[in-house]
Amino acid sequence: MEKNILKRIFFDKHQHWEAFKKKHGERIRPIVIKEVEKFRDCGDPKNGFKLYVCEGCHDVRHVPFRCKGRFCTTCSVGESEEWSRVLTEDIVQVNHRHVIFTIDEKLRAIFLWHRELLRPLMDEAAKLITGYFRKKAKVKPGIIAGLHTFGSRVNFNPHVHMLVTMGGVTKKGEWKAYDYIPFTMLRKQWQTVVLKFIRNHLSNKEKKRIQPRLQQAFSNNGEGFYVYAPKQRGKVKDQLRYIGRYIRRPAIGNNRIEEYDGQHVTFKYMDKVDGKEKHETVTVEEFIIRLIRHIPNEQFKTIRHYGVYSRRSKSLSKKLLATWQQGTRKWIVKVKKTLRRQTWRERIISSGQKDPLVCSHCDNYYEYKGEVCLENGKLEIKIALTKEARNDLERLIHYRTDQQTTQKREEEKRNRPLTSKEDLRQLSLFHVS
């Protein structure tokens, strides 16, 4: 499949997204419309770009800005890679477990109706782990929790993934290893915790409505409530990089979409029941419904930090551990250094691809000359390092403005009702045998 298959599904000539908005109207959350339309305009020069000129042959490159949206598959994959890279440098260099908390299938719809319950779902899962470590090992562990609302079939299936240190900091500021997690016990506690906080957060009227679901989930005696933490193998850094990417991954990658015929989408998924790869075909409308459910509410953080990794404890814990490791000669905290996010160029080079700022014609480097940004609906020159760059940017702005005006006129003409005699005459030509 091509790179922008998801963009084609939403915005090709069939205009599925516009039809979806007209049909469902106010039922769509405002944040969904905002994120999907950011995704539509991602990488489009009409929203701004940077100008680069080759110092050898003077070839010109325009690099459009990216949306950095939470729905955009291109941006989210890059952000996921970068986040996991920074993560491996910033956390304690000890073994971690990838802990997963799931809930009963009957309760999933409750979290869809009441999205405000998603934060306590993460908080309570972290509280369960920190409470266990505090009681059994007398330590405070480090936890990075990530919320996934999607299952393998892109269905709504909220569950919590955690990166948990196998051990923690004692009250004396020492590091103590601990590598035992009682899944069966935690599973039963997790069932009780989830059912309890759902009841505590909902009104009496709503509790009556969902009582049958709560009762059925309780009667299942833990079926559907899972706590799982497979042991990781290999180097610590590789473990952390893999788990980090997994926690931040999007609901569906472009590589999983196998076919789009204009009206239906076929995608592959791994069936967790029998471990086999399967395929599912759904209408475009159903596909859109499944995808947009996973766009989080405004300002909602799908990644949260607890224990040693929480904002309140992180700096102090690192100082204590840095002092402790000097005496024990066990190096689990890296020397403090400034962590910097990679540029788009650095990310491309680190992934093994060719330097994007090396000219393919003469092998010289492209130089940054300026950029254009979208302000109040108009393209404006923000930076121009030379007079020639300013002239080039002005010419490009005029060209793109004229192009957009022409497209708008053509679209209005297509949508204009046929009322004039000339229009009717043109239409009659199509019916002459």
PyMOL commands that set and color helices and strands:
alter all, ss='L'
color gray80, all
select helices_A, chain A and resi 5-11+16-27+30-41+45-47+73-90+105-113+115-136+183-201+204-219+236-247+254-256+284-292+311-328+344-350+387-415+421-431
alter helices_A, ss='H'
color red, helices_A
select strands_A, chain A and resi 48-54+60-64+96-101+142-150+156-165+167-169+175-177+227-228+257-260+264-270+277-283+303-307+366-375+378-384
alter strands_A, ss='S'
color yellow, strands_A
deselect
rebuild
show_as cartoon
